[in-house]
C-alpha cells in the first residue's frame, strides 16, 4: 500500500480513499488542467498526444494563476464535461 501525505497539513494526516480509476481511457473524455506554471503546457501537450492515441477525447483547461485553487466555476465545468482529469505541474 502506498501512503500519500496531504501537503496542506502533514501534522495530522487524514486517511482518504483514492478515487475510482477507469480500467481504460479509451472512449472517455479526459480534462487536462494546466495550473499556469511555466512549461506545464509542454507536459500536457505530450499527455494529450498519448491520450489521443489511446482513443480519448481531450479537453484543455487552465487556472488563472498557480497561486490559488482553481475557481469553483472552472472545477464545476471540468466535473460536468470530463470523465477523468489530469493536472499538470512543471517548472
ChimeraX attribute file (.defattr): number of C-alpha atoms within 10 A of each C-alpha:
attribute: neighborCount
match mode: 1-to-1
recipient: residues
	/A:1	3
	/A:2	4
	/A:3	6
	/A:4	12
	/A:5	14
	/A:6	13
	/A:7	8
	/A:8	8
	/A:9	9
	/A:10	10
	/A:11	9
	/A:12	9
	/A:13	12
	/A:14	11
	/A:15	10
	/A:16	9
	/A:17	6
	/A:18	7
	/A:19	6
	/A:20	6
	/A:21	9
	/A:22	10
	/A:23	6
	/A:24	10
	/A:25	17
	/A:26	15
	/A:27	12
	/A:28	17
	/A:29	18
	/A:30	23
	/A:31	22
	/A:32	23
	/A:33	23
	/A:34	25
	/A:35	22
	/A:36	19
	/A:37	16
	/A:38	12
	/A:39	14
	/A:40	18
	/A:41	20
	/A:42	13
	/A:43	13
	/A:44	20
	/A:45	14
	/A:46	10
	/A:47	16
	/A:48	20
	/A:49	12
	/A:50	12
	/A:51	18
	/A:52	15
	/A:53	11
	/A:54	14
	/A:55	14
	/A:56	19
	/A:57	18
	/A:58	19
	/A:59	15
	/A:60	16
	/A:61	18
	/A:62	18
	/A:63	17
	/A:64	14
	/A:65	13
	/A:66	14
	/A:67	10
	/A:68	9
	/A:69	11
	/A:70	16
	/A:71	11
	/A:72	9
	/A:73	9
	/A:74	14
	/A:75	14
	/A:76	11
	/A:77	11
	/A:78	20
	/A:79	13
	/A:80	8
	/A:81	12
	/A:82	16
	/A:83	16
	/A:84	16
	/A:85	17
	/A:86	13
	/A:87	13
	/A:88	19
	/A:89	17
	/A:90	14
	/A:91	7
